[in-house]
């Protein structure tokens, strides 16, 4: 346990008293030194006794201690600034005392203070005060090192990095001990910052770090914004160096920042930070025009996408947001969170099932929404492969109910959330979402032919979202926490990823770009190899892949692809005003024909005959070819 003397802070008055005690010693030392070297003679014959001189000098010194606040810092965390304060207070004291002597010598013909005492007192008092601070700081640093606090390097030599190093050195109970800075390979080398050496980012650095057992690097949030984390931080991960980051300390004052360091607010960066995602810009004014003071309804509001949509919608001040979901507990949690973070917004939570047409119509009739974001769906590929009838009921019937009633009750815009798995589907889930796309798109075309001002149906299609419920990243985190192994279906499997806020941000803008009937696809960036993702997550957690935590290949799951496509090969895209959003040109369907087939599909799904249901699905979506599934026998050979 930490020694209480080193743990507790000495109060300011205690520091002041200690400084005055040292100054007293300095005064009498100066008298003693002066008596030996300058031969003051009979001390009793001095114009003013040394006792009075002592009181005068201490009074002046105390005044300058107060002026420069030399006692305000924590001694064991003294910095260069504290040393300058002490030096200025001593010099100022000496100058004032000399001025007093000159004035009194001019007025009464003698000076009350011995100039030699002043000349000797100033340097001695500074040395004693300085030695106290250096000694306590050195003792504390030695004690800190003996406690085994892990050493750490700071990546970046800008102000933010230097501030982190200083805060770590100044924070009691600091979780890390900074040993140096890391800069770019081509920058000047061989210099120091804040007393720490600056190392170029090359192999010699990693050899030096290995010798000293340095396994952590801290990257400031500002540095994270200046680099491409996906590329620039990979070199640390490849050397099994754990990457940490801190909060934005500009949000705190210095004391709060030190306290934050003390309680360990230094976290490992998340895998999301290492996925190369370009900055997304949205035309917020266009979004505001369709949401401000409107009644907005979000189905599947308690889900990963739905809940983020609800949060982003609040920025545009809707009249009311209707939160529609069948999951009671997640909806309850969402409402509590929204009331805490958006106290001025109005929310109406509603428990309902989109498959229940009568209940959904009651909601439309009572709430009269202007804009609907339809995010309610079943999304897990392996589960839906086992339950195709439930997939049709939720994803197709649920969408049909929501879309039909949107038309009946005059909704202005209906935005459907789809998936890249709807392109050349190989599984039940993707095919069911493709059928839902076909329905809303063909419905709009039929309506538009007779009424140009009809409900605008817009579909948005994107890939996997990072951190969504049941997705691979939370799953890997649980496996790492349990000590492994991590299960990957195939060594070559790749996926496109996007963060939940990014996806919802693009959904919001796509809803403003659409004039109806479009299927918008998003630029998902570069695909990510799941095996590389698993290895990086293991390294970020501070372990070595295949050594500390194993990776096991389990084989593709039913309906799973090695890679996802965002567009059918026969489809083409056209750009929009947002370079991250494109419009897919897809095959058009006649509503009267396709609606009959979809009605038949829905009716069949109620009969619990999965093969019959899937057969009709393949008739509606001819490009639906099952993969690694029992339904492959229904495909043409």
C-alpha positions, 0 to 999 in steps of 0.5 A: 500500500502507498505510504500515506506521506506520499499519498496525501497532499500537504495543505497550502498553509503547510507548504508556506510554513515549510518555505518560511522555515527554510528562509529562516534557516537561510537568513541565519546561515547568511548571518553566520557566513557573513560573520566569518567572511565579512567580519561584521564586528560587534553584532550588538552595534548594528543600527538594527538588530538581526532579530528585527532584520530577520522579521523585515526580511521574512515579512517581505519574503512572505509578501512575495510568496503570496504574490507569486503563489509559490505554495499553491502547487503540489511539491512532489509534482513540482514543475519548471514553472514552480521553480521560476515562481520561487526564483522570482519571489526570491529575486523580488525580495532581494531587490525590494530590500536593496531599495529599502536600504538605498532609500533609508540611506538617503533619508537618514544616512544609514541603511537598516539591513546589511547588504551582505546579508541580503546578498548571501540570503537570496541565493541560499534561500533559493537553493534550499527552496529548490532543493526541497522541491527537487528532493521530494519530487525525486523521492516520489518518482523513485517510489512511483517506479518501485510500485511497478507502474508500467512504462509508456511512450507518447506518440506525437510531439505536438502540444497535446502529447506533451500535455499528456506526458506532463499530466502523467508525471503530475498525477498521483497514482498515475497508471502509467510512467512516460519514458519518451515521445515517438515522432515520424521517421523523417523528423529531427531526432536526438532532442528532448521534450519535457525532459523525455527523449524523442524517438523516431518511429523505426525498428530501433525504437521497437528494439529499445522498447522491448529492452525496457519492457514498454508495451503501451503507447498513448495517442492523444485524440488530436493526434488521432485526427491528424493520422490515418489510424488504419495505416499509421497505428498498424505498425504498433499492433504488429509489434504487439504494442497496446495502443491507448488514448485519453479524453479531450482534456481541453474539456477540463481544467488542469486539476480535473485533467490530473484527476482524470489521469489519476483515476485511470481514464486512459483507455485502449483504442477501439477496433472501430478506430482502426477501420479506415472510414472517411469523414462523412458530411451531411447537408443538415439543412435539407434534413431539417426541412423534412424533420423540423416540427414534424411527427416522425415515427421509427419502427424498430426504435430500440434496435441498434440502427433505430435507436441511433436514428432516434438520437440523430433525429433530435438534432432537427427538433421534430414535433414528436418522435414515435418509438415503435418496437416490440421489445419491451425492455430495450424500449424502456431503456431507450426512453430513459436514456432519451429523457436524460439526454434530450429533456426538451424533446417529446417521445411517445414509446409504443409497444407494437408488432409490425406484423399486426396490421390492425394494431399498426393501423391504430397507431397510424390513425392516432399519431398521423406521422409525417415521416417514417423510418422503417428499421424493424426487421429480423437480421441474423442470417443463420437464424433466419435460415432456420426460420424462413416463415418468420423472416417473411412475416417480419421482413415482408409482411411487416414492411407491407403493413407499414408501407400500405398504411403510410399511403392510407394515412398520407405519410410524406416520406417512408424510408426503409432500411435494407441491407447489402445481403439483398444483392444476389441473395444467398440466404433467407434474410437477404432474399426477404429484404430484397422482396420488401425492397421490390414491394415498396419500390413497385408500390411507389411507381404505381401510386406515382402514375396517378398521384405525383404527390403520393408518399415517397418511398425510399430504400437505403442499403448498406453493409454491416454496422460496427457494434450492432447487437449480435454483430461480430465485434461485440461477439469477439470482445466476449470471446476475448474476455473469456480467454478465447478462442475466437471463432472465425467461419472462414480464413478468407471471409471479408465484410464491409463495415460502417459505424452505426452513427455513419450509417444513420447519418447517411440514411438521414441524408438519403431520405432528403435526396430521394424523390421516391422509388430509389434504392440508395447504396452507401460507399462502405469503404474498403472491405475488411478481412474478418481474420485480420479483424480478429487478430487486431482485436486480440492485439488491442486487448494486450494479447498475442494471437495464436499464442495467448488467444487462439483463433478457430475456423468453424466453417461458413454458416448456412446462407453465408457468403465469403463476401458481400456485394452492394450491387447486383452485377446487372445494376449500375449506380448514378451519383448524387450530391453526396459522394458517399451516396449513390442510386442503384438502378435495379430491375423494375417490377409491375406492382399488380403482378408482384403484389399477388406473388407477395400475398401468396408468399405471405399466406404460405408463410403462415402454413409453416411449410418452409420449403414451399415458402422458400420456393416462392421466394426464389420465384420472386427473386430469381437471383436468389441462389442458396449457399451452404443451405438445405434449400440449395436443392430448390435451385436449378442445377 
